[in-house]
Amino acid sequence: MTYPSQQNQPINLWAEDDRPREKLQNIGKQNLSNAELLAILLGSGSRNKTAVQLADEILNEYENSLRALSHSQIKELTKFRGMGEAKAITLIAAMELGERRLREEAKSRTRITKSMVAYEAIQPHFLNLKHEEFWILCLNNANEILEICKISEGGLSHTPADPRIIFQKAIEVRATRIILTHNHPSGNLYPSHSDINLTKKIAEGGRILDIMVVDHLIYTDNGYYSMADENKMP
């Protein structure tokens, strides 16, 4: 976003209809660009650039991707002229609040009717992770989500998943069904041999405890693999 006629003027000298704060008040938050919303968080720019120009610069560095920006660190952000530590912390906090809102929505009594619904429910927990994590979706007999539980956290290509912890979590929330899910930061959609063997082991344990293992999803930011959809569930 650029305002050629106002480019070198402080925002408080812009026409009122062009100022981000006033625009939000007058025409609603949905009508502001990402740069304008970000500028409101920043509050100010630097001596030679407005908050909107600083926001534009930051967004351009992250290829205009809020997903990429949400992974930024304080040290990265403070490299921009006009971006001090306090502004960086404010931005990171705002991004985290957005992700927590998504997680809250995913925990509502969503009914899992197909693998895509499960993928969308777990997405806020895996989004942009650089390491592997293992989670389960705990369901009731109506396939409604009772709880989404983190089981373990690992490295770039592996995370342990102890069946005892998995079933302990499921029993705590009185789940009768569970969906296993873990992410592949590499973007590889397909399960490894160890993924398949683990699924078989957990499914066998579930039959003993009368807890059905419905599916095992392999998550990536660009898609997923469902063992149930591919008829690979034991």
GROMACS elastic network, one bead per residue, 0.5 to 0.9 nm:
[ bonds ]
;  ai    aj funct       b0    kb
    1    33     6  0.79183   500
    1    35     6  0.71888   500
    1    36     6  0.85308   500
    1    52     6  0.80478   500
    1    53     6  0.80573   500
    1    56     6  0.68948   500
    2     5     6  0.89880   500
    2     6     6  0.85780   500
    2     7     6  0.71373   500
    2    52     6  0.83830   500
    2    53     6  0.76040   500
    2    56     6  0.86036   500
    3     6     6  0.53636   500
    3     7     6  0.54840   500
    3    18     6  0.88574   500
    4     7     6  0.50976   500
    4     8     6  0.84140   500
    5     8     6  0.80670   500
    5     9     6  0.85809   500
    6     9     6  0.52374   500
    6    10     6  0.79816   500
    6    11     6  0.81960   500
    6    13     6  0.82473   500
    6    14     6  0.64633   500
    6    15     6  0.88579   500
    7    10     6  0.82593   500
    7    49     6  0.79481   500
    7    50     6  0.78709   500
    7    53     6  0.82299   500
    8    48     6  0.72437   500
    8    49     6  0.69450   500
    8    50     6  0.77306   500
    9    12     6  0.80943   500
    9    13     6  0.62975   500
    9    14     6  0.70749   500
    9    48     6  0.89672   500
    9    49     6  0.82980   500
    9    50     6  0.75201   500
   10    13     6  0.55778   500
   10    14     6  0.70356   500
   10    45     6  0.88839   500
   10    49     6  0.78540   500
   10    50     6  0.59320   500
   10    51     6  0.86529   500
   11    14     6  0.51480   500
   11    15     6  0.84838   500
   11    18     6  0.84872   500
   11    19     6  0.63036   500
   11    20     6  0.86029   500
   11    44     6  0.86354   500
   11    50     6  0.63771   500
   11    51     6  0.76831   500
   11    52     6  0.83193   500
   12    15     6  0.81633   500
   12    16     6  0.80889   500
   12    19     6  0.73917   500
   13    16     6  0.81913   500
   13    19     6  0.88663   500
   14    17     6  0.81201   500
   14    18     6  0.63695   500
   14    19     6  0.63738   500
   15    18     6  0.54756   500
   15    19     6  0.68213   500
   16    19     6  0.54316   500
   16    20     6  0.87663   500
   16    22     6  0.64284   500
   16    23     6  0.77787   500
   17    20     6  0.81210   500
   17    22     6  0.64492   500
   17    23     6  0.57486   500
   17    26     6  0.80321   500
   18    21     6  0.87912   500
   18    22     6  0.74664   500
   18    23     6  0.63903   500
   19    22     6  0.54158   500
   19    23     6  0.59253   500
   19    24     6  0.86106   500
   19    36     6  0.84168   500
   20    23     6  0.50166   500
   20    24     6  0.61422   500
   20    25     6  0.86838   500
   20    32     6  0.72490   500
   20    36     6  0.54344   500
   20    37     6  0.70254   500
   20    39     6  0.73236   500
   20    40     6  0.65219   500
   20    52     6  0.83167   500
   21    24     6  0.52378   500
   21    25     6  0.64130   500
   21    26     6  0.87048   500
   21    36     6  0.84130   500
   21    37     6  0.84772   500
   21    39     6  0.89474   500
   21    40     6  0.64485   500
   22    25     6  0.50596   500
   22    26     6  0.59784   500
   22    27     6  0.83480   500
   23    26     6  0.50915   500
   23    27     6  0.56285   500
   23    28     6  0.68802   500
   23    29     6  0.78364   500
   23    31     6  0.80017   500
   23    32     6  0.72597   500
   24    27     6  0.56849   500
   24    30     6  0.80752   500
   24    31     6  0.74625   500
   24    32     6  0.68257   500
   24    37     6  0.85658   500
   25    28     6  0.58894   500
   25    29     6  0.76530   500
   27    30     6  0.82095   500
   27    31     6  0.66144   500
   27    32     6  0.85813   500
   28    31     6  0.58166   500
   28    32     6  0.75326   500
   29    32     6  0.56348   500
   29    33     6  0.87919   500
   29    37     6  0.78733   500
   30    33     6  0.80288   500
   32    35     6  0.79479   500
   32    36     6  0.58175   500
   32    37     6  0.63197   500
   33    36     6  0.51700   500
   33    37     6  0.63495   500
   33    38     6  0.85525   500
   34    37     6  0.52017   500
   34    38     6  0.60353   500
   34    39     6  0.84745   500
   34    55     6  0.83395   500
   34    56     6  0.85584   500
   34    59     6  0.83527   500
   34    64     6  0.85753   500
   34    66     6  0.84672   500
   35    38     6  0.50289   500
   35    39     6  0.59830   500
   35    40     6  0.87328   500
   35    51     6  0.87528   500
   35    52     6  0.59177   500
   35    53     6  0.79831   500
   35    54     6  0.84910   500
   35    55     6  0.51281   500
   35    56     6  0.54942   500
   35    57     6  0.89792   500
   35    58     6  0.87990   500
   35    59     6  0.72620   500
   36    40     6  0.64404   500
   36    41     6  0.89326   500
   36    51     6  0.83158   500
   36    52     6  0.58294   500
   36    55     6  0.74244   500
   36    56     6  0.85681   500
   37    40     6  0.52773   500
   37    41     6  0.67727   500
   37    42     6  0.89521   500
   37    52     6  0.86898   500
   37    55     6  0.86759   500
   38    41     6  0.51874   500
   38    42     6  0.63292   500
   38    43     6  0.87046   500
   38    51     6  0.82888   500
   38    52     6  0.75960   500
   38    55     6  0.58565   500
   38    56     6  0.86846   500
   38    91     6  0.78734   500
   39    43     6  0.60075   500
   39    44     6  0.71914   500
   39    45     6  0.81651   500
   39    50     6  0.84707   500
   39    53     6  0.82061   500
   39    54     6  0.75163   500
   39    55     6  0.55876   500
   39    56     6  0.86562   500
   40    43     6  0.51937   500
   40    44     6  0.80735   500
   40    51     6  0.77012   500
   40    52     6  0.83270   500
   41    44     6  0.86292   500
   41    87     6  0.76809   500
   41    90     6  0.69793   500
   41    91     6  0.66762   500
   41    94     6  0.82175   500
   42    45     6  0.72995   500
   42    51     6  0.64574   500
   42    52     6  0.87817   500
   42    54     6  0.86034   500
   42    55     6  0.78306   500
   42    83     6  0.80574   500
   42    87     6  0.56669   500
   42    88     6  0.82741   500
   42    90     6  0.76189   500
   42    91     6  0.74052   500
   43    51     6  0.64293   500
   43    87     6  0.82343   500
   44    49     6  0.88292   500
   44    50     6  0.64837   500
   44    52     6  0.83229   500
   44    54     6  0.84822   500
   44    82     6  0.79219   500
   44    83     6  0.89713   500
   45    48     6  0.78765   500
   45    49     6  0.55785   500
   45    52     6  0.74281   500
   45    53     6  0.74296   500
   45    54     6  0.57945   500
   45    55     6  0.83283   500
   45    81     6  0.83309   500
   45    82     6  0.53579   500
   45    83     6  0.74718   500
   46    49     6  0.52213   500
   46    50     6  0.64670   500
   46    51     6  0.74852   500
   46    54     6  0.78848   500
   46    81     6  0.68261   500
   46    83     6  0.80179   500
   47    50     6  0.79306   500
   47    82     6  0.78397   500
   49    52     6  0.79845   500
   49    53     6  0.57907   500
   49    54     6  0.64464   500
   49    82     6  0.82363   500
   50    53     6  0.51263   500
   50    54     6  0.62432   500
   50    55     6  0.85461   500
   51    54     6  0.50246   500
   51    55     6  0.60451   500
   51    56     6  0.85369   500
   51    82     6  0.86192   500
   52    56     6  0.60931   500
   52    57     6  0.85947   500
   53    57     6  0.61744   500
   53    58     6  0.86719   500
   54    57     6  0.50485   500
   54    58     6  0.62684   500
   54    59     6  0.86464   500
   54    80     6  0.79822   500
   54    81     6  0.81232   500
   54    82     6  0.73790   500
   54    83     6  0.80988   500
   55    58     6  0.51602   500
   55    59     6  0.61463   500
   55    60     6  0.85410   500
   56    59     6  0.51611   500
   56    60     6  0.60452   500
   56    61     6  0.86104   500
   56    64     6  0.84284   500
   57    60     6  0.51981   500
   57    61     6  0.63215   500
   57    62     6  0.89171   500
   57    80     6  0.82704   500
   58    61     6  0.51837   500
   58    62     6  0.66224   500
   58    63     6  0.88382   500
   58    64     6  0.82788   500
   58    69     6  0.83947   500
   58    77     6  0.79229   500
   58    80     6  0.75056   500
   59    62     6  0.51493   500
   59    63     6  0.61840   500
   59    65     6  0.68827   500
   59    66     6  0.77413   500
   59    69     6  0.74000   500
   60    64     6  0.52251   500
   60    65     6  0.83461   500
   61    64     6  0.73451   500
   61    69     6  0.88403   500
   62    65     6  0.57689   500
   62    66     6  0.77446   500
   62    67     6  0.88087   500
   62    68     6  0.59548   500
   62    69     6  0.58863   500
   62    72     6  0.89341   500
   63    66     6  0.87053   500
   63    68     6  0.79126   500
   63    69     6  0.88083   500
   64    67     6  0.89092   500
   64    68     6  0.82301   500
   64    69     6  0.81989   500
   65    68     6  0.52537   500
   65    69     6  0.62445   500
   65    70     6  0.86609   500
   66    70     6  0.60016   500
   66    71     6  0.88262   500
   66    95     6  0.85875   500
   67    70     6  0.52567   500
   67    71     6  0.70513   500
   67   127     6  0.80298   500
   67   128     6  0.70747   500
   68    71     6  0.54911   500
   68    72     6  0.71154   500
   68   128     6  0.75684   500
   69    72     6  0.52711   500
   69    73     6  0.89066   500
   69    92     6  0.87866   500
   69    95     6  0.83824   500
   70    73     6  0.85658   500
   70    91     6  0.86841   500
   70    92     6  0.68903   500
   70    95     6  0.56730   500
   70    96     6  0.76057   500
   70    99     6  0.89227   500
   70   128     6  0.82017   500
   71    92     6  0.85000   500
   71    95     6  0.88904   500
   71   128     6  0.69475   500
   71   129     6  0.85279   500
   72    75     6  0.84232   500
   72    76     6  0.64304   500
   72    77     6  0.69367   500
   72    92     6  0.75721   500
   73    76     6  0.53199   500
   73    77     6  0.64167   500
   73    78     6  0.88129   500
   73    88     6  0.80518   500
   73    89     6  0.88887   500
   73    92     6  0.76888   500
   74    77     6  0.52565   500
   74    78     6  0.61795   500
   74    79     6  0.89116   500
   74    84     6  0.89969   500
   74    85     6  0.67046   500
   74    88     6  0.55691   500
   74    89     6  0.66488   500
   74    92     6  0.78147   500
   75    78     6  0.53863   500
   75    79     6  0.67678   500
   75    85     6  0.81883   500
   75    88     6  0.84582   500
   76    79     6  0.56691   500
   76    80     6  0.80029   500
   76    88     6  0.88639   500
   77    80     6  0.60164   500
   77    83     6  0.66175   500
   77    84     6  0.79868   500
   77    85     6  0.80496   500
   77    87     6  0.86800   500
   77    88     6  0.58622   500
   78    81     6  0.73583   500
   78    82     6  0.80104   500
   78    83     6  0.50718   500
   78    84     6  0.53605   500
   78    85     6  0.60802   500
   78    87     6  0.83894   500
   78    88     6  0.65600   500
   79    82     6  0.87419   500
   79    83     6  0.71326   500
   79    84     6  0.84509   500
   80    83     6  0.53640   500
   80    84     6  0.82140   500
   81    84     6  0.80270   500
   82    87     6  0.89702   500
   83    86     6  0.80923   500
   83    87     6  0.60127   500
   83    88     6  0.66185   500
   84    87     6  0.54631   500
   84    88     6  0.63080   500
   84    89     6  0.87646   500
   85    88     6  0.50109   500
   85    89     6  0.61225   500
   85    90     6  0.85777   500
   86    89     6  0.51785   500
   86    90     6  0.62081   500
   86    91     6  0.87020   500
   87    90     6  0.50068   500
   87    91     6  0.61866   500
   87    92     6  0.86515   500
   88    91     6  0.51559   500
   88    92     6  0.62069   500
   88    93     6  0.85461   500
   89    92     6  0.51425   500
   89    93     6  0.60135   500
   89    94     6  0.85501   500
   90    93     6  0.51494   500
   90    94     6  0.61953   500
   90    95     6  0.87214   500
   91    94     6  0.51499   500
   91    95     6  0.63030   500
   91    96     6  0.87086   500
   92    95     6  0.51288   500
   92    96     6  0.62363   500
   92    97     6  0.87027   500
   93    96     6  0.50966   500
   93    97     6  0.62262   500
   93    98     6  0.87282   500
   94    97     6  0.51151   500
   94    98     6  0.63624   500
   94    99     6  0.88254   500
   95    98     6  0.51497   500
   95    99     6  0.64209   500
   95   100     6  0.87382   500
   96    99     6  0.50755   500
   96   100     6  0.61172   500
   96   101     6  0.85971   500
   97   100     6  0.50253   500
   97   101     6  0.61992   500
   97   102     6  0.87688   500
   98   101     6  0.51917   500
   98   102     6  0.65635   500
   98   103     6  0.88841   500
   99   102     6  0.51221   500
   99   103     6  0.63593   500
   99   104     6  0.87610   500
   99   124     6  0.63426   500
   99   125     6  0.82693   500
   99   127     6  0.87830   500
  100   104     6  0.61732   500
  100   105     6  0.86675   500
  100   124     6  0.78707   500
  100   125     6  0.89019   500
  101   104     6  0.50760   500
  101   105     6  0.63354   500
  101   106     6  0.86756   500
  101   124     6  0.89254   500
  102   105     6  0.51749   500
  102   106     6  0.62277   500
  102   107     6  0.87894   500
  102   121     6  0.88750   500
  102   123     6  0.87390   500
  102   124     6  0.58305   500
  102   125     6  0.87204   500
  103   106     6  0.50224   500
  103   107     6  0.63357   500
  103   121     6  0.79864   500
  103   122     6  0.81162   500
  103   123     6  0.84202   500
  103   124     6  0.54639   500
  103   125     6  0.67218   500
  104   107     6  0.52238   500
  104   108     6  0.68233   500
  105   108     6  0.55013   500
  105   109     6  0.89136   500
  105   110     6  0.87696   500
  105   121     6  0.82768   500
  106   109     6  0.80847   500
  106   110     6  0.71203   500
  106   120     6  0.77850   500
  106   122     6  0.71105   500
  106   123     6  0.85412   500
  106   124     6  0.76687   500
  106   145     6  0.86140   500
  106   148     6  0.84081   500
  107   110     6  0.72524   500
  107   121     6  0.75095   500
  107   145     6  0.68122   500
  107   146     6  0.74318   500
  107   147     6  0.63042   500
  107   148     6  0.66186   500
  108   144     6  0.88383   500
  108   145     6  0.70954   500
  108   146     6  0.79749   500
  108   147     6  0.85734   500
  109   144     6  0.55429   500
  109   145     6  0.52419   500
  109   146     6  0.66549   500
  109   147     6  0.88020   500
  110   117     6  0.82852   500
  110   118     6  0.89369   500
  110   121     6  0.79345   500
  110   143     6  0.82995   500
  110   144     6  0.54399   500
  110   145     6  0.55404   500
  110   146     6  0.86138   500
  111   117     6  0.79624   500
  111   118     6  0.87893   500
  111   139     6  0.85495   500
  111   142     6  0.72769   500
  111   143     6  0.54329   500
  111   145     6  0.63100   500
  112   115     6  0.73580   500
  112   116     6  0.85195   500
  112   117     6  0.57034   500
  112   118     6  0.59951   500
  112   121     6  0.88640   500
  112   139     6  0.84075   500
  112   142     6  0.85358   500
  112   143     6  0.54174   500
  112   144     6  0.60957   500
  112   145     6  0.73305   500
  113   116     6  0.83702   500
  113   117     6  0.66765   500
  113   118     6  0.82181   500
  113   143     6  0.74011   500
  113   144     6  0.89990   500
  114   117     6  0.56346   500
  114   118     6  0.69056   500
  114   229     6  0.88934   500
  115   118     6  0.51025   500
  115   119     6  0.62036   500
  115   120     6  0.87147   500
  115   215     6  0.81445   500
  115   217     6  0.79376   500
  115   224     6  0.89839   500
  115   225     6  0.88783   500
  115   226     6  0.66020   500
  115   228     6  0.81135   500
  115   229     6  0.74545   500
  116   120     6  0.61750   500
  116   121     6  0.85424   500
  116   224     6  0.84735   500
  116   226     6  0.89220   500
  117   120     6  0.51613   500
  117   121     6  0.61511   500
  117   122     6  0.87679   500
  118   121     6  0.50148   500
  118   122     6  0.62885   500
  118   123     6  0.84865   500
  118   137     6  0.79743   500
  118   179     6  0.81248   500
  118   217     6  0.82890   500
  119   122     6  0.53729   500
  119   123     6  0.59308   500
  119   181     6  0.88118   500
  119   217     6  0.74590   500
  119   218     6  0.89955   500
  119   219     6  0.73292   500
  119   223     6  0.83990   500
  119   224     6  0.71706   500
  120   123     6  0.50944   500
  120   124     6  0.77524   500
  121   124     6  0.71469   500
  121   125     6  0.85147   500
  121   137     6  0.86558   500
  121   145     6  0.89916   500
  121   148     6  0.86757   500
  122   125     6  0.56398   500
  122   126     6  0.67601   500
  122   127     6  0.87840   500
  122   135     6  0.82653   500
  122   136     6  0.87422   500
  122   137     6  0.79102   500
  122   148     6  0.77224   500
  122   181     6  0.81348   500
  122   219     6  0.85948   500
  123   126     6  0.53097   500
  123   127     6  0.57392   500
  123   219     6  0.79658   500
  123   220     6  0.87889   500
  123   221     6  0.78950   500
  124   127     6  0.54073   500
  125   128     6  0.89644   500
  125   129     6  0.85360   500
  125   135     6  0.87099   500
  125   150     6  0.88962   500
  126   129     6  0.57030   500
  126   132     6  0.87032   500
  126   133     6  0.77088   500
  126   182     6  0.82796   500
  126   183     6  0.67905   500
  126   219     6  0.76611   500
  126   220     6  0.80323   500
  126   221     6  0.78715   500
  127   220     6  0.82186   500
  127   221     6  0.63008   500
  128   185     6  0.81257   500
  128   220     6  0.88467   500
  128   221     6  0.68787   500
  129   132     6  0.73236   500
  129   133     6  0.84494   500
  129   183     6  0.82773   500
  129   185     6  0.66287   500
  129   221     6  0.88740   500
  130   155     6  0.83647   500
  130   156     6  0.66490   500
  130   184     6  0.87850   500
  130   185     6  0.55621   500
  130   186     6  0.84448   500
  131   153     6  0.75895   500
  131   154     6  0.63392   500
  131   155     6  0.50532   500
  131   157     6  0.71315   500
  131   158     6  0.81422   500
  131   159     6  0.84892   500
  131   183     6  0.81057   500
  131   184     6  0.78817   500
  131   185     6  0.60901   500
  132   152     6  0.85929   500
  132   153     6  0.61012   500
  132   154     6  0.52637   500
  132   155     6  0.56970   500
  132   156     6  0.58038   500
  132   157     6  0.62827   500
  132   158     6  0.59706   500
  132   159     6  0.56750   500
  132   182     6  0.68428   500
  132   183     6  0.55332   500
  132   184     6  0.62220   500
  132   185     6  0.65234   500
  133   150     6  0.76051   500
  133   151     6  0.76040   500
  133   152     6  0.56828   500
  133   154     6  0.59934   500
  133   155     6  0.82827   500
  133   158     6  0.81478   500
  133   159     6  0.59563   500
  133   160     6  0.84326   500
  133   181     6  0.85539   500
  133   182     6  0.56139   500
  133   183     6  0.61611   500
  133   184     6  0.86247   500
  134   149     6  0.87758   500
  134   150     6  0.62039   500
  134   151     6  0.53980   500
  134   152     6  0.52379   500
  134   153     6  0.64852   500
  134   154     6  0.84193   500
  134   159     6  0.67123   500
  134   160     6  0.76471   500
  134   161     6  0.66125   500
  134   180     6  0.76719   500
  134   181     6  0.59724   500
  134   183     6  0.71493   500
  135   148     6  0.70736   500
  135   149     6  0.54948   500
  135   151     6  0.52285   500
  135   152     6  0.71997   500
  135   161     6  0.88642   500
  135   166     6  0.86430   500
  135   179     6  0.85352   500
  135   180     6  0.63837   500
  135   181     6  0.53940   500
  135   182     6  0.60693   500
  136   147     6  0.83770   500
  136   148     6  0.58912   500
  136   149     6  0.53518   500
  136   150     6  0.65976   500
  136   151     6  0.71840   500
  136   166     6  0.74366   500
  136   169     6  0.87753   500
  136   170     6  0.84885   500
  136   178     6  0.64095   500
  136   179     6  0.54840   500
  136   181     6  0.58446   500
  136   182     6  0.83656   500
  136   216     6  0.89654   500
  137   145     6  0.65517   500
  137   146     6  0.76997   500
  137   147     6  0.62236   500
  137   149     6  0.65073   500
  137   170     6  0.86903   500
  137   177     6  0.83812   500
  137   178     6  0.54643   500
  137   179     6  0.50003   500
  137   180     6  0.66804   500
  137   181     6  0.78592   500
  138   143     6  0.86754   500
  138   144     6  0.82244   500
  138   145     6  0.57990   500
  138   146     6  0.54959   500
  138   147     6  0.52636   500
  138   148     6  0.61163   500
  138   149     6  0.75320   500
  138   169     6  0.82707   500
  138   170     6  0.59831   500
  138   173     6  0.75453   500
  138   174     6  0.83970   500
  138   175     6  0.54203   500
  138   176     6  0.76512   500
  138   177     6  0.62021   500
  138   179     6  0.67494   500
  139   142     6  0.75118   500
  139   143     6  0.51406   500
  139   144     6  0.52105   500
  139   146     6  0.53570   500
  139   147     6  0.73417   500
  139   148     6  0.89971   500
  139   170     6  0.84755   500
  139   173     6  0.89230   500
  139   174     6  0.85070   500
  139   175     6  0.52220   500
  139   176     6  0.62315   500
  139   177     6  0.50184   500
  139   178     6  0.56924   500
  139   179     6  0.79196   500
  140   143     6  0.52549   500
  140   144     6  0.55760   500
  140   145     6  0.68635   500
  140   146     6  0.66740   500
  140   174     6  0.75685   500
  140   175     6  0.52034   500
  140   176     6  0.52958   500
  140   177     6  0.61463   500
  140   178     6  0.85494   500
  141   144     6  0.74262   500
  141   175     6  0.79596   500
  141   176     6  0.60860   500
  141   177     6  0.69857   500
  142   145     6  0.89023   500
  143   146     6  0.88929   500
  143   176     6  0.88852   500
  143   177     6  0.74110   500
  143   178     6  0.89479   500
  145   148     6  0.73301   500
  145   175     6  0.88764   500
  146   173     6  0.69097   500
  146   174     6  0.83656   500
  146   175     6  0.71128   500
  147   170     6  0.86353   500
  147   173     6  0.71636   500
  147   175     6  0.86170   500
  149   166     6  0.86459   500
  149   169     6  0.71984   500
  149   170     6  0.86445   500
  150   153     6  0.81599   500
  151   160     6  0.84943   500
  151   161     6  0.65760   500
  151   162     6  0.78473   500
  151   165     6  0.69184   500
  151   166     6  0.65511   500
  151   169     6  0.84218   500
  152   159     6  0.64935   500
  152   160     6  0.62485   500
  152   161     6  0.62253   500
  152   162     6  0.83314   500
  153   158     6  0.85928   500
  153   159     6  0.56195   500
  153   160     6  0.72919   500
  153   161     6  0.88175   500
  154   157     6  0.77351   500
  154   158     6  0.56974   500
  154   160     6  0.66912   500
  155   158     6  0.54966   500
  155   159     6  0.62770   500
  156   159     6  0.83489   500
  156   184     6  0.80966   500
  156   185     6  0.67715   500
  156   186     6  0.79397   500
  157   184     6  0.69887   500
  157   185     6  0.74673   500
  157   186     6  0.77867   500
  158   184     6  0.85768   500
  159   182     6  0.84582   500
  161   164     6  0.87906   500
  161   165     6  0.78357   500
  161   166     6  0.75403   500
  161   198     6  0.81507   500
  162   165     6  0.54603   500
  162   166     6  0.64108   500
  162   167     6  0.89260   500
  162   202     6  0.89806   500
  163   167     6  0.61614   500
  163   168     6  0.83912   500
  163   198     6  0.86624   500
  163   201     6  0.79839   500
  163   202     6  0.59393   500
  163   205     6  0.77458   500
  164   167     6  0.54176   500
  164   168     6  0.60273   500
  164   169     6  0.86777   500
  165   169     6  0.61806   500
  165   170     6  0.86085   500
  166   169     6  0.53985   500
  166   170     6  0.63863   500
  166   171     6  0.87976   500
  166   180     6  0.89685   500
  166   202     6  0.85218   500
  167   171     6  0.59897   500
  167   172     6  0.84425   500
  167   202     6  0.87527   500
  167   205     6  0.84739   500
  167   206     6  0.77603   500
  167   209     6  0.84240   500
  167   211     6  0.82603   500
  168   171     6  0.52157   500
  168   172     6  0.61509   500
  168   173     6  0.89533   500
  169   172     6  0.51609   500
  169   173     6  0.67068   500
  169   174     6  0.87343   500
  169   175     6  0.86041   500
  170   173     6  0.56064   500
  170   174     6  0.61789   500
  170   175     6  0.51033   500
  170   176     6  0.76163   500
  170   177     6  0.80539   500
  170   178     6  0.72895   500
  170   211     6  0.82022   500
  171   175     6  0.59783   500
  171   176     6  0.81382   500
  171   211     6  0.87490   500
  172   175     6  0.77386   500
  175   178     6  0.70477   500
  175   211     6  0.72846   500
  176   210     6  0.71070   500
  176   212     6  0.63643   500
  176   213     6  0.89168   500
  177   206     6  0.86657   500
  177   210     6  0.85734   500
  177   211     6  0.52027   500
  177   213     6  0.58495   500
  177   214     6  0.64784   500
  178   206     6  0.89957   500
  178   211     6  0.71743   500
  178   212     6  0.63038   500
  178   213     6  0.50778   500
  178   214     6  0.59574   500
  178   215     6  0.75671   500
  179   212     6  0.86579   500
  179   213     6  0.59216   500
  179   214     6  0.54142   500
  179   216     6  0.58031   500
  179   217     6  0.75289   500
  180   199     6  0.80208   500
  180   213     6  0.73834   500
  180   214     6  0.79682   500
  180   215     6  0.61428   500
  180   217     6  0.62644   500
  180   218     6  0.87299   500
  181   215     6  0.81169   500
  181   216     6  0.53180   500
  181   218     6  0.58989   500
  181   219     6  0.69822   500
  182   216     6  0.80691   500
  182   217     6  0.66317   500
  182   218     6  0.54991   500
  182   219     6  0.59597   500
  182   220     6  0.89073   500
  183   186     6  0.88187   500
  183   187     6  0.84889   500
  183   189     6  0.89528   500
  183   217     6  0.82379   500
  183   218     6  0.55846   500
  183   220     6  0.58257   500
  183   221     6  0.87000   500
  183   224     6  0.88294   500
  184   187     6  0.56137   500
  184   188     6  0.60952   500
  184   189     6  0.71990   500
  184   190     6  0.88573   500
  184   218     6  0.67969   500
  184   219     6  0.61156   500
  184   220     6  0.57421   500
  184   221     6  0.88870   500
  185   188     6  0.76769   500
  185   219     6  0.84150   500
  185   220     6  0.64874   500
  185   221     6  0.81341   500
  186   189     6  0.87255   500
  186   220     6  0.79313   500
  187   219     6  0.82203   500
  187   220     6  0.53418   500
  187   221     6  0.72909   500
  187   222     6  0.73633   500
  187   223     6  0.84297   500
  188   191     6  0.82430   500
  188   218     6  0.86671   500
  188   219     6  0.88543   500
  188   220     6  0.73802   500
  189   218     6  0.62450   500
  189   219     6  0.70999   500
  189   220     6  0.67883   500
  189   223     6  0.73913   500
  189   224     6  0.59155   500
  189   225     6  0.56069   500
  190   218     6  0.70152   500
  190   224     6  0.84726   500
  190   225     6  0.63517   500
  191   194     6  0.78942   500
  191   195     6  0.55045   500
  191   196     6  0.65312   500
  191   217     6  0.88648   500
  191   218     6  0.67306   500
  191   225     6  0.78223   500
  191   227     6  0.84262   500
  192   196     6  0.64134   500
  192   197     6  0.86924   500
  193   196     6  0.51344   500
  193   197     6  0.61668   500
  193   198     6  0.85318   500
  194   197     6  0.50112   500
  194   198     6  0.59419   500
  194   199     6  0.84541   500
  195   198     6  0.51832   500
  195   199     6  0.61732   500
  195   200     6  0.87116   500
  195   216     6  0.88814   500
  196   199     6  0.51408   500
  196   200     6  0.63203   500
  196   201     6  0.87545   500
  196   227     6  0.88850   500
  196   232     6  0.82830   500
  196   233     6  0.84941   500
  196   234     6  0.88510   500
  197   200     6  0.51237   500
  197   201     6  0.62573   500
  197   202     6  0.87356   500
  198   201     6  0.50572   500
  198   202     6  0.61767   500
  198   203     6  0.84804   500
  199   202     6  0.52441   500
  199   203     6  0.59916   500
  199   204     6  0.85502   500
  199   213     6  0.84808   500
  199   215     6  0.87284   500
  199   216     6  0.70707   500
  199   233     6  0.75200   500
  199   234     6  0.75022   500
  200   203     6  0.51420   500
  200   204     6  0.61971   500
  200   205     6  0.87078   500
  200   233     6  0.75207   500
  200   234     6  0.55949   500
  201   204     6  0.52729   500
  201   205     6  0.64032   500
  201   206     6  0.87274   500
  202   205     6  0.50286   500
  202   206     6  0.60896   500
  202   207     6  0.87478   500
  202   213     6  0.75107   500
  203   207     6  0.63776   500
  203   208     6  0.89196   500
  203   211     6  0.84934   500
  203   212     6  0.71372   500
  203   213     6  0.54696   500
  203   214     6  0.86360   500
  203   233     6  0.82951   500
  203   234     6  0.68105   500
  204   207     6  0.53063   500
  204   208     6  0.67530   500
  204   213     6  0.88629   500
  204   234     6  0.82515   500
  205   208     6  0.52699   500
  205   209     6  0.64633   500
  205   210     6  0.85483   500
  205   211     6  0.82529   500
  206   209     6  0.50708   500
  206   210     6  0.57010   500
  206   212     6  0.56052   500
  206   213     6  0.63755   500
  207   211     6  0.60951   500
  207   212     6  0.64660   500
  207   213     6  0.83002   500
  208   211     6  0.77274   500
  209   212     6  0.85285   500
  213   216     6  0.79419   500
  213   233     6  0.85061   500
  214   228     6  0.72070   500
  214   233     6  0.79421   500
  215   226     6  0.67228   500
  215   227     6  0.59648   500
  215   228     6  0.51611   500
  215   229     6  0.83419   500
  215   232     6  0.89660   500
  215   233     6  0.67086   500
  216   225     6  0.82123   500
  216   226     6  0.60412   500
  216   227     6  0.55128   500
  216   228     6  0.70574   500
  216   233     6  0.77378   500
  217   224     6  0.65941   500
  217   225     6  0.55705   500
  217   227     6  0.64740   500
  217   228     6  0.83964   500
  218   223     6  0.86615   500
  218   224     6  0.54177   500
  218   226     6  0.65765   500
  218   227     6  0.82649   500
  219   222     6  0.82994   500
  219   223     6  0.65611   500
  219   225     6  0.67907   500
  219   226     6  0.88861   500
  220   223     6  0.52989   500
  220   224     6  0.57350   500
  220   225     6  0.86465   500
  221   224     6  0.80306   500
  225   228     6  0.89399   500
  225   229     6  0.80635   500
  225   230     6  0.81795   500
  226   229     6  0.52012   500
  226   230     6  0.63477   500
  226   231     6  0.86416   500
  226   232     6  0.84273   500
  227   230     6  0.50865   500
  227   231     6  0.60394   500
  227   233     6  0.56151   500
  228   232     6  0.58685   500
  228   233     6  0.54596   500
  229   232     6  0.76587   500
  229   233     6  0.87386   500
  230   233     6  0.80558   500
  231   234     6  0.84802   500
